[in-house]
Amino acid sequence: MASDVCTPPDLVELFEGAPCGLVVTDEDGRILRANRTFCDWLGYTSAELSGRPFQNLLTVGGRIFHQTHWAPLMRLQGSVAEVKLSIIHRDRRPIIMLLNGVRREHEGKAYNELAFFGTADRDKYERELLKARQAAEDLLKEKTAAEAALHQAQAELSEAYETAQRRATFAEQMVAIASHDLKNPLTGIKMATDLLARGDRTAQEKRLFKHVGDSVQRANRMIADLLDLTVIRVGRGISVNATEVDLHTFTGHCVEELRVAFPHAELQHRSNGTAVVQLDNDRLFQVIGNLTANSVAYGDVTKPVTIASSLHAGTVVISVHNFGPVIPEDQRASLFEPLIRGADIHADLRSVGLGLFIVREIARAHGGDVSVMSDAVDGTTFTVRFAQRAVEVVEVVESCPPTGLMPAPERAGANGLRIRRGT
């Protein structure tokens, strides 16, 4: 009956085509059977491996490890798990495999049943894990270095901020000194000069008093510019106190005062339409005065300087035109920077080079800007645009006297203008 019992074909195929290498050896390590998968991996046939000592398939190091480690473990504990071995292919190249084995006894004989697994995918996975770990460690180092650099930058920024605060405080102190300790003596000089000039004086004395008065005015103007520069530098910006202003009337009033300051120059005022706007009239006078002084200083005083005022689509436009030397194109952008001078001209009208810078900052404080155009035919024109938001003219009742302030909204005042607020 026993001779009629055979292994079912599906079990044989399961052994031969298993996804791992399967090997059975006797107790001495001679191969009794190797499946097709193991043979294909090593390039041998099953008949070529049958009866061959298994350790002959190992490298020298593998043989030593077989004799000293896993073979004794098989005898002592009856199994080994995940032993990594280098097995020699037929073409003499090593193949890394993992070995799991058990020792079984059958009919008084011991057999070693060995299962081999390829490690290519596992090694690749392990390499990827090591690579990812190294990348994570590198990122951690970079993060640590970035955090250290950030802390350092924050410390430097904090120190720089404290230094800037100290400088700002010092600048504010200098502003107070300039406004009190310089302007007050100049006011005293001006008052004393005016008193002395009232009496009967010779022509030469009158000229001297006039020179003193003009020098005081120039000094006051330079102090005002320096004060504005200091306020801008400490981050406060130009202050603006907007009030309702009849643009053309106020501009005409400014031009009248400037004619007194510049008697040797011909100043003309041109206006377009009627405009009641909201601007800081003191700053507006400063803009017109600085641009006019600049035109008189650098332009051709034998030809008129034209100051124009207009309102276009809610934008106040003030322009000052003169004939004179052309401003080179590469110098126009830097004209509005502080302490920049357009040319070496020696005149009483020269300042410390802040006039155009102050004009630009006043324009920006009103939401506008300043530009310049200059050529040999049309001359030089500085144009300031203010973005004014609140006042429109509704009806002109009668002509206006020369005043710069307008009445409250929605009523007719003494200047004869009826106005309303817009947006």
C-alpha positions as CSV (number, residue, x, y, z in Angstrom):
1,M,0.0,0.0,0.0
2,A,2.8,2.4,0.9
3,S,4.3,2.1,-2.6
4,D,1.0,3.4,-4.1
5,V,1.2,6.7,-2.2
6,C,2.7,9.6,-4.1
7,T,3.0,13.4,-3.7
8,P,0.2,15.3,-5.4
9,P,1.5,17.3,-8.4
10,D,0.3,20.6,-7.0
11,L,2.5,20.1,-4.0
12,V,5.5,19.4,-6.1
13,E,4.9,22.5,-8.2
14,L,4.4,24.4,-5.0
15,F,7.9,23.3,-3.8
16,E,9.6,23.8,-7.1
17,G,8.1,27.1,-8.0
18,A,8.0,28.7,-4.5
19,P,8.9,32.4,-4.5
20,C,11.9,31.6,-2.3
21,G,14.7,29.1,-2.6
22,L,14.1,25.8,-0.8
23,V,17.0,23.4,0.0
24,V,17.0,20.1,2.0
25,T,20.4,18.9,3.4
26,D,21.4,16.0,5.6
27,E,22.9,16.5,9.0
28,D,26.4,16.8,7.4
29,G,25.2,19.6,5.1
30,R,25.0,17.7,1.8
31,I,22.3,18.9,-0.5
32,L,19.6,16.3,-1.0
33,R,17.2,18.5,-2.9
34,A,17.0,22.1,-4.2
35,N,14.0,23.6,-5.8
36,R,13.9,25.2,-9.2
37,T,13.8,28.8,-7.8
38,F,17.1,28.2,-5.9
39,C,18.8,26.6,-8.9
40,D,17.7,29.4,-11.2
41,W,19.1,32.0,-8.8
42,L,22.6,30.3,-8.8
43,G,22.6,29.1,-12.4
44,Y,22.8,25.4,-11.6
45,T,20.5,22.4,-12.3
46,S,19.0,20.4,-9.5
47,A,21.2,17.4,-10.5
48,E,24.3,19.6,-10.3
49,L,23.6,20.6,-6.8
50,S,22.4,17.2,-5.5
51,G,25.0,15.6,-3.2
52,R,27.1,18.8,-3.1
53,P,28.1,20.1,0.3
54,F,26.1,23.3,0.9
55,Q,29.1,25.2,2.4
56,N,30.9,24.8,-0.9
57,L,28.4,27.4,-2.3
58,L,29.5,29.9,0.3
59,T,32.3,32.5,0.3
60,V,35.3,32.0,2.6
61,G,33.7,34.2,5.2
62,G,30.4,32.5,4.8
63,R,32.0,29.1,5.4
64,I,33.6,30.3,8.6
65,F,30.3,31.7,9.7
66,H,28.5,28.5,8.8
67,Q,30.9,26.3,10.8
68,T,31.1,28.6,13.9
69,H,27.6,30.1,14.1
70,W,24.6,28.9,12.3
71,A,25.4,25.2,11.9
72,P,26.0,24.8,15.7
73,L,22.8,26.8,16.3
74,M,20.8,24.4,14.1
75,R,22.1,21.4,16.1
76,L,21.6,23.1,19.5
77,Q,18.3,25.0,19.1
78,G,16.9,23.4,16.0
79,S,16.5,26.6,13.9
80,V,18.0,29.8,12.7
81,A,16.3,32.9,11.4
82,E,17.3,35.8,9.1
83,V,21.0,34.8,8.7
84,K,22.6,36.8,6.0
85,L,24.9,34.9,3.6
86,S,26.9,35.5,0.5
87,I,26.3,32.5,-1.9
88,I,28.5,32.0,-5.0
89,H,26.7,32.0,-8.4
90,R,27.9,29.7,-11.0
91,D,29.7,32.6,-12.7
92,R,31.5,33.3,-9.4
93,R,29.7,36.4,-8.4
94,P,28.3,36.6,-4.9
95,I,24.5,36.8,-4.2
96,I,23.3,38.1,-0.9
97,M,20.5,36.0,0.6
98,L,18.7,35.6,3.9
99,L,18.5,32.1,5.4
100,N,15.8,30.7,7.6
101,G,16.2,27.1,8.6
102,V,14.8,24.3,10.8
103,R,16.2,20.9,11.8
104,R,13.8,18.0,11.6
105,E,14.3,14.3,12.4
106,H,12.7,11.5,10.3
107,E,13.2,7.8,10.8
108,G,16.2,8.4,13.0
109,K,17.9,10.8,10.7
110,A,18.2,14.6,10.9
111,Y,17.5,16.9,8.0
112,N,18.0,20.6,7.6
113,E,15.2,22.4,5.7
114,L,16.5,25.7,4.5
115,A,14.5,28.7,2.9
116,F,16.4,31.4,1.1
117,F,15.2,34.9,0.3
118,G,16.7,37.4,-2.1
119,T,17.7,40.7,-0.4
120,A,17.9,43.0,-3.5
121,D,14.6,44.7,-2.8
122,R,15.2,44.7,1.0
123,D,18.7,46.1,0.6
124,K,17.3,48.8,-1.7
125,Y,14.6,49.6,0.9
126,E,17.2,49.7,3.6
127,R,19.4,52.0,1.5
128,E,16.4,54.3,0.9
129,L,15.7,54.3,4.6
130,L,19.3,55.2,5.4
131,K,19.2,57.9,2.7
132,A,16.0,59.3,4.1
133,R,17.4,59.2,7.6
134,Q,20.5,61.0,6.4
135,A,18.4,63.6,4.6
136,A,16.3,64.1,7.7
137,E,19.4,64.6,9.8
138,D,20.8,67.0,7.3
139,L,17.5,69.0,7.3
140,L,17.6,69.0,11.1
141,K,21.1,70.4,11.0
142,E,20.0,73.0,8.5
143,K,17.0,73.9,10.6
144,T,19.2,74.1,13.7
145,A,21.7,76.3,11.8
146,A,18.8,78.5,10.4
147,E,17.3,78.9,13.9
148,A,20.7,79.9,15.3
149,A,21.1,82.4,12.4
150,L,17.6,83.7,13.0
151,H,18.3,84.2,16.7
152,Q,21.6,85.9,15.8
153,A,19.8,88.1,13.2
154,Q,17.1,88.9,15.8
155,A,19.7,89.9,18.3
156,E,21.5,92.1,15.8
157,L,18.2,93.6,14.7
158,S,17.2,94.3,18.3
159,E,20.6,95.9,18.8
160,A,20.3,97.9,15.6
161,Y,16.8,99.0,16.6
162,E,18.0,100.2,20.0
163,T,20.8,102.1,18.3
164,A,18.3,103.6,15.9
165,Q,16.1,104.6,18.8
166,R,19.0,106.3,20.5
167,R,19.9,108.1,17.3
168,A,16.3,109.1,16.8
169,T,16.1,110.5,20.3
170,F,19.3,112.4,19.7
171,A,17.9,113.7,16.4
172,E,14.8,114.9,18.2
173,Q,17.0,116.6,20.8
174,M,18.8,118.3,18.0
175,V,15.5,119.4,16.5
176,A,14.6,121.0,19.8
177,I,17.9,122.7,20.0
178,A,17.7,124.0,16.4
179,S,14.1,125.2,16.8
180,H,14.7,127.0,20.2
181,D,18.4,127.9,20.3
182,L,18.7,129.0,16.7
183,K,15.4,130.4,15.7
184,N,15.0,132.5,18.8
185,P,18.3,134.4,18.3
186,L,17.5,135.0,14.6
187,T,14.1,136.4,15.6
188,G,15.8,138.8,18.0
189,I,18.2,139.8,15.2
190,K,15.4,140.4,12.8
191,M,13.4,142.5,15.3
192,A,16.5,144.6,16.2
193,T,17.3,145.2,12.6
194,D,13.8,146.3,11.8
195,L,13.9,148.8,14.8
196,L,17.2,150.2,13.8
197,A,16.1,150.6,10.2
198,R,13.1,152.8,11.1
199,G,15.1,155.9,11.9
200,D,16.8,158.2,9.4
201,R,19.6,156.2,7.9
202,T,22.0,156.7,5.1
203,A,21.7,154.7,1.9
204,Q,24.6,152.6,2.8
205,E,23.1,151.8,6.3
206,K,19.8,150.9,4.7
207,R,21.5,148.5,2.3
208,L,23.3,146.9,5.2
209,F,20.1,146.5,7.2
210,K,18.5,145.0,4.2
211,H,21.3,142.5,3.8
212,V,21.0,141.5,7.5
213,G,17.2,141.0,7.1
214,D,17.7,138.9,3.9
215,S,20.4,136.8,5.7
216,V,18.0,136.2,8.6
217,Q,15.3,135.1,6.2
218,R,17.7,132.7,4.5
219,A,18.9,131.3,7.8
220,N,15.2,130.8,8.9
221,R,14.5,129.0,5.6
222,M,17.5,126.7,6.0
223,I,16.5,125.9,9.6
224,A,13.0,125.1,8.5
225,D,14.3,122.8,5.8
226,L,16.7,121.1,8.2
227,L,13.9,120.6,10.8
228,D,11.7,119.0,8.1
229,L,14.6,116.8,7.0
230,T,15.2,115.7,10.6
231,V,11.5,114.9,11.2
232,I,11.5,112.8,8.0
233,R,14.7,111.0,8.9
234,V,13.4,109.9,12.3
235,G,10.3,108.4,10.6
236,R,7.6,110.9,11.4
237,G,7.2,112.2,7.9
238,I,5.9,115.6,6.8
239,S,2.9,116.7,8.9
240,V,-0.1,117.9,7.0
241,N,-3.0,119.9,8.4
242,A,-5.5,120.2,5.5
243,T,-7.9,123.1,5.3
244,E,-10.2,124.4,2.6
245,V,-8.2,126.6,0.2
246,D,-9.2,128.5,-2.9
247,L,-6.3,127.1,-4.9
248,H,-5.9,129.9,-7.5
249,T,-6.5,132.8,-5.0
250,F,-4.0,131.3,-2.6
251,T,-1.4,130.6,-5.3
252,G,-1.8,134.2,-6.5
253,H,-1.2,135.4,-2.9
254,C,1.9,133.3,-2.8
255,V,3.2,134.8,-6.0
256,E,2.6,138.3,-4.7
257,E,4.7,137.6,-1.7
258,L,7.4,136.0,-3.8
259,R,7.6,139.0,-6.0
260,V,8.7,141.0,-2.9
261,A,11.3,138.3,-2.1
262,F,12.6,138.2,-5.7
263,P,12.3,141.7,-7.0
264,H,14.8,141.1,-9.9
265,A,12.7,138.2,-11.3
266,E,9.5,138.4,-13.3
267,L,6.9,136.1,-11.8
268,Q,3.7,135.3,-13.6
269,H,0.7,133.3,-12.3
270,R,-1.6,131.3,-14.5
271,S,-4.8,129.5,-13.4
272,N,-7.3,127.2,-15.0
273,G,-10.9,127.3,-13.9
274,T,-12.0,127.7,-10.3
275,A,-10.9,125.2,-7.6
276,V,-11.6,125.0,-3.9
277,V,-9.6,122.2,-2.4
278,Q,-8.4,120.7,0.8
279,L,-4.7,121.2,1.3
280,D,-2.2,122.3,3.9
281,N,-1.9,126.0,2.9
282,D,1.4,126.5,4.7
283,R,2.9,123.5,3.0
284,L,1.4,124.6,-0.3
285,F,3.2,128.0,0.1
286,Q,6.4,126.1,1.0
287,V,6.1,124.1,-2.3
288,I,5.5,127.1,-4.4
289,G,8.2,129.1,-2.6
290,N,10.9,126.3,-3.0
291,L,10.1,125.7,-6.6
292,T,10.1,129.4,-7.4
293,A,13.4,130.0,-5.5
294,N,14.9,127.1,-7.4
295,S,13.7,128.5,-10.8
296,V,15.1,132.0,-10.0
297,A,18.4,130.5,-8.8
298,Y,19.0,128.2,-11.8
299,G,16.8,129.8,-14.6
300,D,17.3,132.7,-16.9
301,V,16.0,135.7,-14.8
302,T,15.7,137.8,-18.0
303,K,12.7,135.7,-18.9
304,P,9.6,135.2,-16.8
305,V,9.1,132.4,-14.3
306,T,5.5,131.0,-14.6
307,I,3.6,129.5,-11.7
308,A,0.5,127.7,-12.8
309,S,-2.3,126.2,-10.7
310,S,-5.1,123.9,-11.9
311,L,-7.4,121.1,-10.8
312,H,-7.8,118.0,-13.1
313,A,-10.0,115.0,-12.2
314,G,-9.6,115.6,-8.5
315,T,-5.8,116.2,-8.7
316,V,-4.3,119.5,-7.8
317,V,-1.5,120.4,-10.2
318,I,1.0,123.1,-9.4
319,S,3.8,123.7,-12.0
320,V,6.7,126.2,-12.0
321,H,8.4,126.9,-15.4
322,N,11.6,128.7,-16.2
323,F,13.9,129.2,-19.1
324,G,17.5,128.3,-18.4
325,P,20.2,125.6,-18.7
326,V,18.8,122.1,-19.5
327,I,18.9,119.7,-16.6
328,P,20.7,116.5,-17.9
329,E,18.5,113.5,-17.9
330,D,20.8,111.4,-15.8
331,Q,20.6,114.1,-13.0
332,R,16.8,114.5,-12.9
333,A,16.1,111.4,-10.7
334,S,18.6,112.6,-8.0
335,L,17.4,116.2,-7.9
336,F,14.8,115.3,-5.3
337,E,17.2,113.6,-2.9
338,P,18.4,115.5,0.1
339,L,21.6,117.6,0.0
340,I,21.7,117.4,-3.9
341,R,22.4,120.5,-5.9
342,G,21.8,120.8,-9.6
343,A,24.8,123.1,-10.4
344,D,27.5,125.1,-8.8
345,I,25.8,128.5,-8.8
346,H,26.8,131.1,-6.1
347,A,23.8,133.2,-5.2
348,D,22.0,134.5,-2.2
349,L,19.1,132.2,-3.2
350,R,21.1,129.0,-2.6
351,S,20.2,126.8,0.4
352,V,21.6,123.6,1.8
353,G,20.1,121.5,-1.0
354,L,16.9,120.4,0.6
355,G,14.3,122.5,-1.3
356,L,13.3,119.9,-3.9
357,F,13.5,117.1,-1.4
358,I,11.0,118.9,0.9
359,V,8.8,119.5,-2.1
360,R,8.7,115.8,-2.9
361,E,7.9,114.9,0.7
362,I,5.1,117.4,1.0
363,A,3.6,116.1,-2.3
364,R,3.8,112.5,-1.0
365,A,2.2,113.5,2.3
366,H,-0.7,114.7,0.2
367,G,-0.8,111.4,-1.7
368,G,0.9,112.9,-4.7
369,D,4.4,113.3,-6.3
370,V,6.6,115.7,-8.2
371,S,8.2,115.4,-11.6
372,V,10.5,117.5,-13.9
373,M,10.8,118.0,-17.6
374,S,13.6,119.9,-19.2
375,D,14.7,120.7,-22.8
376,A,16.4,123.5,-24.7
377,V,13.3,124.6,-26.5
378,D,10.5,124.6,-23.8
379,G,12.7,125.2,-20.8
380,T,12.3,123.4,-17.4
381,T,9.0,122.7,-15.7
382,F,8.6,121.2,-12.2
383,T,5.1,119.7,-11.7
384,V,3.6,118.8,-8.4
385,R,0.4,116.8,-8.1
386,F,-1.6,116.6,-4.9
387,A,-4.4,114.0,-4.5
388,Q,-7.1,116.2,-2.9
389,R,-10.3,114.4,-1.8
390,A,-12.9,116.6,-0.2
391,V,-14.0,119.8,-1.8
392,E,-15.6,120.8,-5.1
393,V,-16.9,124.1,-6.4
394,V,-20.7,124.1,-6.9
395,E,-21.4,127.8,-7.8
396,V,-19.4,131.0,-8.1
397,V,-21.6,133.8,-6.6
398,E,-19.1,136.7,-7.1
399,S,-15.5,137.4,-7.4
400,C,-13.2,136.5,-4.5
401,P,-10.9,138.7,-2.5
402,P,-7.3,137.5,-2.0
403,T,-7.8,135.1,0.9
404,G,-6.5,131.6,1.4
405,L,-9.1,130.1,3.7
406,M,-12.6,129.0,2.7
407,P,-15.8,128.9,4.8
408,A,-17.3,125.8,6.3
409,P,-19.0,123.3,3.8
410,E,-22.5,124.0,2.4
411,R,-22.6,127.7,3.0
412,A,-21.6,130.9,1.2
413,G,-18.9,132.9,2.9
414,A,-17.5,136.4,2.6
415,N,-15.4,135.3,-0.4
416,G,-18.5,134.7,-2.4
417,L,-17.9,130.9,-3.1
418,R,-20.6,128.3,-2.4
419,I,-18.9,124.9,-1.8
420,R,-19.8,121.4,-0.9
421,R,-17.7,118.4,0.2
422,G,-17.1,115.6,-2.3
423,T,-15.3,112.3,-2.3
